[in-house]
């Protein structure tokens, strides 16, 4: 006998109108198969126990559990409605009793005669089973609804660049082996081991120094540092290939420089990978997304192992063949990395994206007539964002740098060191319900934004908007005095960002952690 446990409330998520008209009494939330009586145990006379009643429609009721007799189950009658909770608009699937008495799944509107009459359930098809198994290995649970929309495109380009890096690594390792003396009668194993150890040590020291000076910048510009990691890895692999040409006197120096470049790649790629994983995980499934990322990398590595040996055999015909193959793979690697990073649609607000949004808000760009594209939308701003610009020093670009805006500065960083300066700072502070939010201070070279205790994400954006207006006035010919900031303008800016889908409540990534609270004045009795 097959039955159903307690009926769900019509207002709950499991209620569906199709089920309400199919099963007596409404929508059912579970299926039970009653166990047979134990051997030697005599069933009750009429199949009823104390407190059990039987209605005229064949349904037995016992306390809160309801049982449906097997005879009352009609073929192709929906018993349950199933949907995927991770999908925002998932289609309902009916669980019905098939002709053979087994449970089957049917999509909405699908009958037993759909297409060609199927004798087996959809889940029993071999291809469907293999497809589901592969998805469970390489794709997060609930894909594609549990990840960001650009997840698939990014992973495809990431796999392409990983394959290019692996194949080039085969050529670079071969060159290093040749450089340390593999195949040469004059070389000794001890000398080769010492060179390899010194090379690895240089890379470790380089990673420590690089992390010390750049760790606090990774979160501000994930795209730029992700691209930097792959490009600096290209430099390292190229130096590995050039190292044997430097001769025995300079081989160790070139190989050590290559290892430092690859160590920098490891630090930057590892730091940005955490941020990208958090961005892709849309269903609080960051561990699952990270685990499936590892599975995909393992599959690419295995594919590289199978292709690498044949590739090395073909590429080793001559030095020219090695360099041609290396340059072609490097070009494909650069294109794949650029396309993968460019497709990202991050909703976090870093200084670069905030600058674009403020510029568009204060000075809207002209749009073609009839265009429905919002220039402040997530897709539009990410498409216009410079990838390597924020991490390249201004003196290398030969461009005049605007006045920098430092958000979350401390009093020491702002240059406020006297009581008079502190009074001026407090006089310019913007209060919110008797609590300090932010104040601006210009020290002659930098616009400092000192944040108060009430500076949440929205307040940080209003503060940046006011600082941007101050910079425009300071950079104007002759310098214009700063008028009091309009709170209505700031609120309109924040509301516009919320409507566009930006993560306003998280504030601006990279803002300083210092906050200040003004001590209330006390009056002596």
LINSULTA-V194807 format. One record per residue. SS is DSSP state (@ for helix, = for strand, . for the rest). PHI is phi in degrees with one decimal (999 if undefined). PSI is psi in whole degrees, -180 to 180 (* if undefined). Layout:
# LINSULTA-V194807
ss:SS phi:PHI psi:PSI
ss:SS phi:PHI psi:PSI
This chain:
# LINSULTA-V194807
ss:. phi:999 psi:135
ss:= phi:-109.3 psi:134
ss:= phi:-135.8 psi:-170
ss:= phi:-140.0 psi:138
ss:. phi:-81.7 psi:-174
ss:. phi:-47.1 psi:141
ss:= phi:-72.7 psi:138
ss:. phi:-81.3 psi:157
ss:. phi:-71.6 psi:138
ss:. phi:-58.5 psi:-21
ss:. phi:-88.7 psi:-3
ss:. phi:-82.2 psi:173
ss:. phi:-69.5 psi:-22
ss:. phi:-86.4 psi:-7
ss:. phi:-74.0 psi:137
ss:. phi:-143.1 psi:134
ss:@ phi:-60.4 psi:-33
ss:@ phi:-62.9 psi:-35
ss:@ phi:-76.1 psi:-31
ss:@ phi:-64.3 psi:-31
ss:. phi:-92.3 psi:-2
ss:. phi:-102.9 psi:-35
ss:. phi:-113.6 psi:133
ss:. phi:-58.9 psi:129
ss:. phi:96.8 psi:-3
ss:. phi:115.6 psi:-153
ss:. phi:-92.2 psi:137
ss:= phi:-108.2 psi:144
ss:. phi:-105.8 psi:8
ss:. phi:-172.6 psi:159
ss:. phi:-121.4 psi:134
ss:= phi:-124.3 psi:144
ss:= phi:-112.1 psi:117
ss:. phi:-70.3 psi:133
ss:. phi:-74.6 psi:152
ss:. phi:-73.6 psi:155
ss:. phi:-61.2 psi:146
ss:. phi:-63.9 psi:151
ss:. phi:-61.5 psi:131
ss:. phi:86.2 psi:-7
ss:. phi:-96.9 psi:130
ss:. phi:-85.9 psi:124
ss:. phi:-69.3 psi:162
ss:. phi:-67.6 psi:159
ss:. phi:-55.6 psi:-56
ss:. phi:-110.0 psi:18
ss:. phi:77.3 psi:7
ss:. phi:-113.9 psi:151
ss:. phi:-115.3 psi:179
ss:. phi:-64.7 psi:133
ss:. phi:84.9 psi:6
ss:= phi:-103.1 psi:134
ss:= phi:-122.7 psi:160
ss:= phi:-127.9 psi:127
ss:. phi:-90.8 psi:174
ss:. phi:-71.7 psi:-20
ss:. phi:-91.5 psi:14
ss:. phi:86.6 psi:11
ss:= phi:-103.0 psi:126
ss:= phi:-91.6 psi:138
ss:= phi:-121.2 psi:130
ss:= phi:-137.6 psi:110
ss:. phi:51.4 psi:-122
ss:. phi:-99.4 psi:3
ss:= phi:-104.0 psi:133
ss:= phi:-114.7 psi:135
ss:= phi:-118.6 psi:138
ss:= phi:-109.3 psi:127
ss:. phi:-63.6 psi:146
ss:@ phi:-59.9 psi:-31
ss:@ phi:-67.2 psi:-26
ss:@ phi:-82.5 psi:-11
ss:. phi:-77.7 psi:117
ss:. phi:-93.6 psi:140
ss:. phi:-59.5 psi:140
ss:. phi:66.6 psi:17
ss:. phi:-91.0 psi:124
ss:= phi:-60.5 psi:131
ss:= phi:-102.7 psi:-37
ss:= phi:-139.8 psi:158
ss:= phi:-114.9 psi:123
ss:= phi:-112.1 psi:141
ss:. phi:-147.2 psi:163
ss:. phi:-91.3 psi:116
ss:. phi:-69.1 psi:-21
ss:. phi:-81.5 psi:-12
ss:. phi:-92.7 psi:134
ss:. phi:-67.8 psi:-31
ss:. phi:-138.7 psi:63
ss:. phi:-76.9 psi:147
ss:. phi:-77.7 psi:145
ss:. phi:-80.9 psi:144
ss:= phi:-121.2 psi:129
ss:= phi:-87.4 psi:134
ss:= phi:-101.2 psi:114
ss:= phi:-119.8 psi:166
ss:= phi:-92.9 psi:115
ss:. phi:-74.7 psi:178
ss:. phi:-63.6 psi:-31
ss:. phi:-85.5 psi:-1
ss:. phi:93.6 psi:-6
ss:. phi:-90.3 psi:153
ss:= phi:-75.1 psi:138
ss:= phi:-132.2 psi:157
ss:= phi:-105.1 psi:135
ss:= phi:-132.7 psi:134
ss:= phi:-70.0 psi:165
ss:. phi:-58.2 psi:129
ss:. phi:83.0 psi:-1
ss:. phi:-92.3 psi:134
ss:. phi:-114.5 psi:-178
ss:. phi:-68.4 psi:-20
ss:. phi:-98.0 psi:15
ss:. phi:-64.9 psi:124
ss:. phi:64.6 psi:-117
ss:. phi:-101.9 psi:142
ss:. phi:-59.5 psi:120
ss:. phi:-95.6 psi:131
ss:. phi:-88.3 psi:-17
ss:. phi:-120.6 psi:157
ss:. phi:-68.7 psi:156
ss:@ phi:-58.5 psi:-36
ss:@ phi:-70.5 psi:-10
ss:@ phi:-92.4 psi:-6
ss:. phi:-67.3 psi:138
ss:@ phi:-60.7 psi:-44
ss:@ phi:-65.6 psi:-40
ss:@ phi:-63.3 psi:-38
ss:@ phi:-66.6 psi:-43
ss:@ phi:-66.0 psi:-41
ss:@ phi:-62.8 psi:-43
ss:@ phi:-65.7 psi:-36
ss:@ phi:-67.7 psi:-43
ss:@ phi:-64.6 psi:-39
ss:@ phi:-64.0 psi:-37
ss:@ phi:-69.5 psi:-22
ss:@ phi:-86.1 psi:-42
ss:@ phi:-110.3 psi:-15
ss:. phi:-119.2 psi:144
ss:. phi:-63.4 psi:154
ss:. phi:-62.4 psi:134
ss:. phi:85.7 psi:6
ss:. phi:-57.9 psi:139
ss:. phi:-94.8 psi:3
ss:. phi:-78.5 psi:-18
ss:. phi:-92.6 psi:2
ss:= phi:-129.3 psi:171
ss:. phi:-67.0 psi:154
ss:. phi:-60.4 psi:-32
ss:. phi:-89.7 psi:10
ss:@ phi:-59.0 psi:-47
ss:@ phi:-63.8 psi:-47
ss:@ phi:-61.9 psi:-42
ss:@ phi:-64.5 psi:-43
ss:@ phi:-66.5 psi:-33
ss:@ phi:-65.0 psi:-49
ss:@ phi:-66.7 psi:-34
ss:@ phi:-65.7 psi:-37
ss:@ phi:-68.3 psi:-37
ss:@ phi:-63.7 psi:-47
ss:@ phi:-67.6 psi:-33
ss:@ phi:-66.1 psi:-39
ss:@ phi:-65.1 psi:-41
ss:@ phi:-62.5 psi:-42
ss:@ phi:-64.5 psi:-38
ss:@ phi:-67.2 psi:-45
ss:@ phi:-65.9 psi:-39
ss:@ phi:-69.2 psi:-31
ss:@ phi:-62.9 psi:-32
ss:@ phi:-63.0 psi:-45
ss:@ phi:-67.6 psi:-40
ss:@ phi:-66.4 psi:-41
ss:@ phi:-64.6 psi:-39
ss:@ phi:-61.6 psi:-41
ss:@ phi:-65.8 psi:-40
ss:@ phi:-65.2 psi:-41
ss:@ phi:-60.0 psi:-40
ss:@ phi:-66.1 psi:-36
ss:@ phi:-69.1 psi:-35
ss:. phi:-81.7 psi:-3
ss:. phi:106.4 psi:13
ss:. phi:-65.3 psi:125
ss:. phi:94.7 psi:-6
ss:. phi:-102.5 psi:135
ss:. phi:-72.8 psi:-25
ss:. phi:-77.9 psi:-21
ss:. phi:-80.6 psi:147
ss:. phi:-113.0 psi:150
ss:@ phi:-59.0 psi:-36
ss:@ phi:-64.8 psi:-43
ss:@ phi:-64.0 psi:-42
ss:@ phi:-63.8 psi:-41
ss:@ phi:-65.2 psi:-40
ss:@ phi:-64.2 psi:-42
ss:@ phi:-63.4 psi:-39
ss:@ phi:-67.4 psi:-41
ss:@ phi:-66.9 psi:-43
ss:@ phi:-64.1 psi:-37
ss:@ phi:-63.1 psi:-45
ss:@ phi:-65.8 psi:-38
ss:@ phi:-63.7 psi:-39
ss:@ phi:-62.3 psi:-40
ss:@ phi:-64.8 psi:-40
ss:@ phi:-64.7 psi:-45
ss:@ phi:-63.9 psi:-40
ss:@ phi:-62.6 psi:-39
ss:@ phi:-66.3 psi:-37
ss:@ phi:-65.1 psi:-45
ss:@ phi:-65.6 psi:-44
ss:@ phi:-62.8 psi:-42
ss:@ phi:-65.0 psi:-38
ss:@ phi:-60.8 psi:-40
ss:@ phi:-94.5 psi:-14
ss:@ phi:-124.9 psi:-5
ss:@ phi:-59.1 psi:-37
ss:@ phi:-78.5 psi:-2
ss:@ phi:-100.8 psi:-15
ss:. phi:-61.7 psi:-42
ss:. phi:-69.9 psi:-24
ss:. phi:-73.4 psi:-31
ss:. phi:-143.2 psi:79
ss:@ phi:-64.0 psi:-42
ss:@ phi:-62.4 psi:-50
ss:@ phi:-61.5 psi:-44
ss:@ phi:-73.0 psi:-29
ss:@ phi:-65.6 psi:-42
ss:@ phi:-69.1 psi:-39
ss:@ phi:-60.7 psi:-40
ss:@ phi:-59.3 psi:-44
ss:@ phi:-73.4 psi:-36
ss:@ phi:-70.8 psi:-38
ss:@ phi:-70.2 psi:-27
ss:@ phi:-67.4 psi:-36
ss:@ phi:-60.7 psi:-41
ss:@ phi:-62.9 psi:-44
ss:@ phi:-63.1 psi:-43
ss:@ phi:-66.2 psi:-37
ss:@ phi:-64.6 psi:-42
ss:@ phi:-65.1 psi:-36
ss:@ phi:-60.2 psi:-40
ss:@ phi:-72.6 psi:-27
ss:@ phi:-86.0 psi:-18
ss:@ phi:-57.1 psi:-44
ss:@ phi:-63.1 psi:-25
ss:@ phi:-74.5 psi:-16
ss:@ phi:-77.2 psi:-9
ss:@ phi:83.7 psi:171
ss:@ phi:-67.5 psi:-25
ss:@ phi:-73.5 psi:-33
ss:@ phi:-116.8 psi:3
ss:@ phi:-59.4 psi:-45
ss:@ phi:-63.3 psi:-38
ss:@ phi:-67.0 psi:-45
ss:@ phi:-66.9 psi:-42
ss:@ phi:-65.1 psi:-36
ss:@ phi:-67.7 psi:-40
ss:@ phi:-62.5 psi:-39
ss:@ phi:-63.5 psi:-41
ss:@ phi:-66.8 psi:-35
ss:@ phi:-63.9 psi:-42
ss:@ phi:-62.1 psi:-43
ss:@ phi:-70.5 psi:-30
ss:@ phi:-67.8 psi:-39
ss:@ phi:-62.2 psi:-38
ss:@ phi:-62.0 psi:-43
ss:@ phi:-62.9 psi:-41
ss:@ phi:-66.3 psi:-50
ss:@ phi:-66.7 psi:-42
ss:@ phi:-66.5 psi:-40
ss:@ phi:-66.5 psi:-38
ss:@ phi:-69.4 psi:-42
ss:@ phi:-75.4 psi:-25
ss:@ phi:-62.4 psi:-37
ss:@ phi:-63.6 psi:-42
ss:@ phi:-66.6 psi:-39
ss:@ phi:-67.9 psi:-38
ss:@ phi:-62.9 psi:-42
ss:@ phi:-64.2 psi:-34
ss:@ phi:-69.5 psi:-42
ss:@ phi:-70.6 psi:-32
ss:= phi:-76.2 psi:101
ss:. phi:-98.7 psi:-5
ss:. phi:-123.8 psi:35
ss:. phi:54.6 psi:41
ss:. phi:-122.7 psi:40
ss:@ phi:-59.1 psi:-44
ss:@ phi:-59.9 psi:-40
ss:@ phi:-66.8 psi:-43
ss:@ phi:-62.5 psi:-41
ss:@ phi:-67.5 psi:-38
ss:@ phi:-65.9 psi:-42
ss:@ phi:-69.5 psi:-29
ss:@ phi:-62.3 psi:-41
ss:@ phi:-63.7 psi:-38
ss:@ phi:-64.2 psi:-40
ss:@ phi:-66.0 psi:-41
ss:@ phi:-64.4 psi:-38
ss:@ phi:-63.8 psi:-41
ss:@ phi:-64.1 psi:-41
ss:@ phi:-65.5 psi:-39
ss:@ phi:-63.6 psi:-43
ss:@ phi:-62.7 psi:-40
ss:@ phi:-65.1 psi:-38
ss:@ phi:-65.4 psi:-36
ss:@ phi:-61.9 psi:-43
ss:@ phi:-71.3 psi:-34
ss:@ phi:-87.9 psi:-25
ss:@ phi:-64.8 psi:-40
ss:@ phi:-65.6 psi:-45
ss:@ phi:-68.1 psi:-37
ss:@ phi:-64.2 psi:-43
ss:@ phi:-64.6 psi:-35
ss:@ phi:-65.4 psi:-39
ss:@ phi:-75.8 psi:-36
ss:@ phi:-77.4 psi:-18
ss:. phi:-87.4 psi:19
ss:. phi:-65.5 psi:-37
ss:. phi:-161.6 psi:170
ss:@ phi:-63.8 psi:-37
ss:@ phi:-64.7 psi:-40
ss:@ phi:-64.5 psi:-39
ss:@ phi:-62.7 psi:-45
ss:@ phi:-70.3 psi:-37
ss:@ phi:-63.5 psi:-46
ss:@ phi:-63.1 psi:-40
ss:@ phi:-65.6 psi:-43
ss:@ phi:-68.7 psi:-38
ss:@ phi:-64.5 psi:-43
ss:@ phi:-66.8 psi:-35
ss:@ phi:-66.0 psi:-41
ss:@ phi:-62.9 psi:-44
ss:@ phi:-64.9 psi:-37
ss:@ phi:-62.9 psi:-44
ss:@ phi:-64.3 psi:-42
ss:@ phi:-64.7 psi:-45
ss:@ phi:-62.9 psi:-40
ss:@ phi:-66.4 psi:-43
ss:@ phi:-64.0 psi:-45
ss:@ phi:-65.6 psi:-38
ss:@ phi:-65.9 psi:-44
ss:@ phi:-71.8 psi:-36
ss:@ phi:-67.0 psi:-28
ss:. phi:-77.2 psi:-10
ss:. phi:-66.8 psi:141
ss:. phi:-125.5 psi:77
ss:. phi:-76.9 psi:138
ss:. phi:-100.3 psi:-4
ss:. phi:-74.8 psi:156
ss:= phi:-107.4 psi:103
ss:= phi:-97.9 psi:172
ss:@ phi:-57.1 psi:-38
ss:@ phi:-66.2 psi:-47
ss:@ phi:-70.1 psi:-35
ss:@ phi:-64.7 psi:-38
ss:@ phi:-62.3 psi:-43
ss:@ phi:-64.0 psi:-40
ss:@ phi:-67.8 psi:-42
ss:@ phi:-65.1 psi:-41
ss:@ phi:-61.9 psi:-43
ss:@ phi:-69.4 psi:-34
ss:@ phi:-71.9 psi:-42
ss:@ phi:-79.3 psi:-34
ss:. phi:-133.0 psi:81
ss:. phi:-59.2 psi:138
ss:. phi:-81.7 psi:153
ss:. phi:-75.6 psi:135
ss:. phi:-112.0 psi:147
ss:. phi:-58.4 psi:148
ss:. phi:-62.5 psi:133
ss:. phi:84.6 psi:0
ss:. phi:-74.6 psi:136
ss:. phi:-106.0 psi:8
ss:. phi:-79.3 psi:127
ss:. phi:-85.7 psi:115
ss:. phi:-65.7 psi:-13
ss:. phi:-102.6 psi:9
ss:. phi:-71.5 psi:162
ss:@ phi:-61.2 psi:-45
ss:@ phi:-64.0 psi:-42
ss:@ phi:-65.9 psi:-46
ss:@ phi:-68.8 psi:-42
ss:@ phi:-63.9 psi:-33
ss:@ phi:-70.4 psi:-29
ss:@ phi:-91.7 psi:-11
ss:. phi:-67.0 psi:136
ss:. phi:-74.1 psi:135
ss:. phi:-84.2 psi:-53
ss:. phi:-96.7 psi:-10
ss:@ phi:-56.1 psi:-48
ss:@ phi:-65.4 psi:-21
ss:@ phi:-102.4 psi:-4
ss:. phi:-92.3 psi:129
ss:. phi:-58.4 psi:143
ss:@ phi:-62.0 psi:-33
ss:@ phi:-68.0 psi:-18
ss:@ phi:-81.2 psi:-25
ss:@ phi:-85.9 psi:-10
ss:. phi:58.6 psi:29
ss:. phi:-111.0 psi:148
ss:. phi:-71.1 psi:124
ss:. phi:-83.6 psi:134
ss:. phi:-70.4 psi:167
ss:. phi:-60.5 psi:126
ss:= phi:-71.2 psi:149
ss:= phi:-115.3 psi:121
ss:= phi:-109.6 psi:115
ss:= phi:-94.8 psi:130
ss:. phi:82.1 psi:35
ss:. phi:-72.6 psi:152
ss:. phi:-87.9 psi:169
ss:@ phi:-63.4 psi:-37
ss:@ phi:-64.9 psi:-43
ss:@ phi:-66.8 psi:-32
ss:@ phi:-77.2 psi:-18
ss:. phi:85.4 psi:16
ss:. phi:-86.0 psi:105
ss:. phi:-130.7 psi:3
ss:. phi:-124.8 psi:162
ss:@ phi:-66.0 psi:-35
ss:@ phi:-64.7 psi:-44
ss:@ phi:-64.1 psi:-37
ss:@ phi:-65.9 psi:-39
ss:@ phi:-63.1 psi:-41
ss:@ phi:-63.9 psi:-39
ss:@ phi:-64.2 psi:-45
ss:@ phi:-67.7 psi:-31
ss:@ phi:-65.5 psi:-32
ss:. phi:-89.5 psi:1
ss:. phi:-69.1 psi:146
ss:= phi:-97.0 psi:114
ss:= phi:-86.1 psi:155
ss:= phi:-137.9 psi:107
ss:. phi:52.3 psi:54
ss:. phi:63.9 psi:16
ss:= phi:-121.6 psi:144
ss:= phi:-77.8 psi:131
ss:= phi:-104.0 psi:-59
ss:= phi:-160.3 psi:162
ss:= phi:-145.2 psi:149
ss:= phi:-105.2 psi:144
ss:= phi:-145.3 psi:128
ss:= phi:-111.0 psi:121
ss:. phi:-99.5 psi:11
ss:. phi:103.2 psi:-22
ss:. phi:-133.4 psi:-22
ss:= phi:-139.5 psi:141
ss:= phi:-92.5 psi:114
ss:= phi:-98.2 psi:136
ss:= phi:-111.4 psi:109
ss:= phi:-92.5 psi:120
ss:= phi:-94.9 psi:143
ss:= phi:-98.8 psi:-176
ss:. phi:-67.5 psi:-24
ss:. phi:-95.4 psi:15
ss:. phi:-82.9 psi:88
ss:. phi:-84.7 psi:-168
ss:@ phi:-61.1 psi:-43
ss:@ phi:-65.1 psi:-39
ss:@ phi:-65.6 psi:-36
ss:@ phi:-62.8 psi:-40
ss:@ phi:-68.8 psi:-39
ss:@ phi:-64.5 psi:-38
ss:@ phi:-65.2 psi:-41
ss:@ phi:-66.3 psi:-38
ss:@ phi:-62.1 psi:-43
ss:@ phi:-66.4 psi:-41
ss:@ phi:-64.1 psi:-35
ss:@ phi:-66.8 psi:-38
ss:@ phi:-66.0 psi:-39
ss:@ phi:-63.2 psi:-42
ss:@ phi:-63.2 psi:-40
ss:@ phi:-62.1 psi:-38
ss:@ phi:-72.9 psi:-39
ss:@ phi:-69.6 psi:-34
ss:@ phi:-83.3 psi:-9
ss:. phi:-71.1 psi:152
ss:. phi:-57.5 psi:125
ss:. phi:85.6 psi:-18
ss:. phi:73.4 psi:125
ss:. phi:-107.0 psi:144
ss:. phi:-67.5 psi:148
ss:. phi:-83.2 psi:120
ss:. phi:-78.1 psi:156
ss:. phi:-56.5 psi:135
ss:. phi:-65.7 psi:140
ss:. phi:-87.7 psi:119
ss:@ phi:-68.9 psi:-33
ss:@ phi:-63.3 psi:-38
ss:@ phi:-65.5 psi:-42
ss:@ phi:-64.3 psi:-40
ss:@ phi:-66.3 psi:-38
ss:@ phi:-64.9 psi:-38
ss:@ phi:-64.8 psi:-45
ss:@ phi:-65.0 psi:-42
ss:@ phi:-63.5 psi:-37
ss:@ phi:-64.6 psi:-40
ss:@ phi:-67.7 psi:-40
ss:@ phi:-61.6 psi:-43
ss:@ phi:-65.2 psi:-30
ss:@ phi:-81.2 psi:-9
ss:. phi:97.5 psi:16
ss:. phi:-81.0 psi:154
ss:. phi:-81.7 psi:80
ss:. phi:-70.4 psi:-43
ss:. phi:-64.4 psi:-24
ss:. phi:-76.7 psi:-12
ss:. phi:76.9 psi:-164
ss:= phi:-95.9 psi:125
ss:= phi:-65.3 psi:132
ss:. phi:97.4 psi:0
ss:. phi:-67.0 psi:146
ss:. phi:-63.1 psi:159
ss:. phi:-93.9 psi:-5
ss:. phi:-74.3 psi:133
ss:. phi:-132.3 psi:151
ss:= phi:-130.7 psi:146
ss:. phi:-127.2 psi:130
ss:. phi:-78.2 psi:132
ss:. phi:-75.4 psi:127
ss:. phi:-65.9 psi:147
ss:. phi:-73.4 psi:142
ss:. phi:-114.0 psi:145
ss:. phi:-115.9 psi:129
ss:. phi:-69.2 psi:146
ss:. phi:-69.8 psi:*
